[in-house]
Amino acid sequence: MAFGLPSFSHLDFTAGDTAKWHEYMDPKARTLAHHLYQTRSSWGMCIICEVDFPNSLETHICGKNHMKKLHQKLQYRYPQDPVHLSTLTQYWELEANKAPRRYYYFNHLTGDQDYADEKPDPPSVIEHPPGLIETMSQSVYKGKASPASPSAPVNNLPVLRHR
């Protein structure tokens, strides 16, 4: 696990089994559905699957297809830094007078969620000269796998930042 990032023990890239995923996400998805039901007239679109949420938001988020799409979006690696992790956070604008704040957010990987006054600008990708990331990863990890991903070396990863 990379410094400053939460545990991703519920995320298993090798198994097709969703039991750990479902067990971890079910209470978080139920909480999300509860808050959105009270503060919005519709769920909107899932930023991971890029489809409209069905009537059962919690079933969708805990489901195998959503987990597979999340794996694909992560390129079968754990997030490399907090900014990368933040790209998996979805914000919903709430209806006036129905919520204590303007937005509600939910991270599709960690399940972190809460009300927010503002929606941050989306992060942007910074392109690095060829070889820079490889040189950095070799000097830090000496050719070993990154601690953020037990089997994949850190190579050619874009660095994300907020605008």
C-alpha positions as CSV (number, residue, x, y, z in Angstrom):
1,M,0.0,0.0,0.0
2,A,1.3,3.5,-0.9
3,F,1.8,6.0,1.8
4,G,-1.2,8.2,2.5
5,L,-3.7,5.8,0.9
6,P,-6.3,3.6,2.6
7,S,-6.3,-0.1,2.5
8,F,-7.7,-1.7,-0.6
9,S,-8.1,-5.2,0.9
10,H,-11.6,-5.5,-0.6
11,L,-10.3,-5.0,-4.1
12,D,-9.0,-8.3,-5.6
13,F,-7.8,-8.1,-9.2
14,T,-7.2,-11.8,-9.5
15,A,-10.4,-13.4,-8.3
16,G,-13.7,-13.2,-10.1
17,D,-15.4,-13.6,-6.8
18,T,-17.2,-10.5,-5.5
19,A,-17.8,-11.6,-1.9
20,K,-15.2,-9.3,-0.3
21,W,-16.2,-6.4,-2.6
22,H,-19.9,-6.9,-1.7
23,E,-19.3,-7.3,2.0
24,Y,-17.2,-4.1,2.1
25,M,-19.4,-1.9,-0.2
26,D,-22.9,-3.0,0.8
27,P,-23.3,-0.8,3.9
28,K,-21.6,2.1,2.1
29,A,-23.9,1.8,-0.9
30,R,-27.0,1.6,1.3
31,T,-25.9,4.8,3.1
32,L,-25.4,6.5,-0.3
33,A,-28.8,5.4,-1.5
34,H,-30.4,6.6,1.7
35,H,-28.9,10.1,1.4
36,L,-29.6,10.5,-2.3
37,Y,-33.2,9.2,-2.0
38,Q,-33.8,12.0,0.6
39,T,-32.1,14.8,-1.4
40,R,-32.5,14.1,-5.1
41,S,-35.3,13.0,-7.5
42,S,-33.0,10.8,-9.6
43,W,-29.7,9.0,-9.3
44,G,-28.0,10.2,-12.5
45,M,-25.2,8.4,-14.3
46,C,-22.5,6.2,-12.7
47,I,-19.1,7.7,-13.5
48,I,-17.5,4.2,-13.4
49,C,-19.8,2.3,-15.7
50,E,-21.0,5.4,-17.7
51,V,-24.6,4.2,-17.6
52,D,-27.7,5.5,-15.7
53,F,-28.0,4.1,-12.2
54,P,-30.8,1.6,-12.0
55,N,-33.5,1.8,-9.3
56,S,-31.4,-0.2,-7.0
57,L,-28.3,1.9,-6.6
58,E,-26.8,-0.4,-3.9
59,T,-27.2,-3.5,-6.1
60,H,-25.4,-1.7,-8.9
61,I,-22.5,-0.5,-6.8
62,C,-22.0,-3.9,-5.1
63,G,-22.4,-5.8,-8.4
64,K,-19.8,-7.7,-10.4
65,N,-20.1,-5.6,-13.5
66,H,-19.5,-2.4,-11.5
67,M,-16.5,-4.0,-9.9
68,K,-15.1,-5.1,-13.3
69,K,-15.5,-1.6,-14.7
70,L,-13.7,-0.2,-11.7
71,H,-10.8,-2.7,-12.3
72,Q,-10.6,-1.6,-15.9
73,K,-10.7,2.1,-14.9
74,L,-7.8,1.4,-12.5
75,Q,-6.0,-0.6,-15.2
76,Y,-5.8,-3.4,-12.7
77,R,-3.6,-1.5,-10.3
78,Y,-4.2,0.2,-7.0
79,P,-4.4,4.0,-7.1
80,Q,-0.9,5.5,-7.0
81,D,-1.7,8.6,-5.1
82,P,-4.6,10.5,-3.4
83,V,-5.3,12.5,-6.6
84,H,-5.6,9.3,-8.6
85,L,-8.0,8.0,-5.9
86,S,-10.0,11.2,-6.1
87,T,-10.8,10.6,-9.8
88,L,-13.1,7.8,-8.6
89,T,-15.3,10.2,-6.5
90,Q,-18.7,11.1,-7.8
91,Y,-20.5,14.3,-6.8
92,W,-24.2,14.8,-6.9
93,E,-25.7,18.3,-6.7
94,L,-28.6,18.2,-4.2
95,E,-32.0,19.8,-4.5
96,A,-32.4,23.1,-2.6
97,N,-33.8,22.9,1.0
98,K,-33.5,19.1,1.1
99,A,-29.9,18.8,2.4
100,P,-27.5,20.5,4.8
101,R,-25.1,21.3,2.0
102,R,-25.0,21.7,-1.8
103,Y,-23.3,18.4,-2.8
104,Y,-23.0,14.8,-1.7
105,Y,-20.0,12.8,-2.8
106,F,-19.1,9.1,-2.9
107,N,-15.8,7.4,-3.8
108,H,-16.5,4.3,-5.8
109,L,-13.4,2.5,-4.5
110,T,-13.3,3.4,-0.8
111,G,-17.0,4.1,-0.2
112,D,-16.0,7.4,1.5
113,Q,-19.0,9.7,1.4
114,D,-20.3,12.9,2.9
115,Y,-22.0,16.2,2.2
116,A,-19.8,19.0,0.7
117,D,-20.2,22.7,0.1
118,E,-18.2,22.7,-3.1
119,K,-17.3,20.3,-5.9
120,P,-13.6,20.4,-6.7
121,D,-12.3,20.9,-10.2
122,P,-11.5,17.6,-12.0
123,P,-7.8,16.6,-11.9
124,S,-5.8,17.0,-15.1
125,V,-3.1,14.8,-16.5
126,I,0.5,16.2,-16.7
127,E,2.6,14.6,-19.4
128,H,6.2,13.8,-18.5
129,P,9.1,13.5,-20.9
130,P,9.7,9.8,-22.0
131,G,11.7,7.9,-19.4
132,L,11.1,10.2,-16.5
133,I,8.7,7.9,-14.6
134,E,10.9,4.8,-15.4
135,T,14.0,6.6,-14.0
136,M,12.1,7.7,-10.9
137,S,10.6,4.2,-10.3
138,Q,14.0,2.5,-10.8
139,S,15.7,4.8,-8.3
140,V,12.9,4.5,-5.7
141,Y,12.1,0.8,-6.1
142,K,15.3,-0.6,-7.6
143,G,13.4,-2.5,-10.2
144,K,11.1,-4.1,-7.7
145,A,7.3,-4.0,-7.8
146,S,5.7,-0.9,-6.4
147,P,4.3,-1.2,-2.9
148,A,1.0,0.1,-4.3
149,S,0.7,-2.9,-6.6
150,P,2.3,-6.2,-5.5
151,S,2.9,-7.5,-9.0
152,A,3.2,-4.5,-11.3
153,P,6.2,-2.2,-11.6
154,V,5.6,1.5,-11.7
155,N,6.0,2.5,-15.4
156,N,4.5,5.1,-17.7
157,L,2.0,6.4,-15.1
158,P,0.6,9.8,-15.7
159,V,0.7,12.2,-12.7
160,L,-2.6,13.8,-11.9
161,R,-3.2,17.2,-10.3
162,H,-6.1,19.5,-9.6
163,R,-6.5,22.5,-11.9
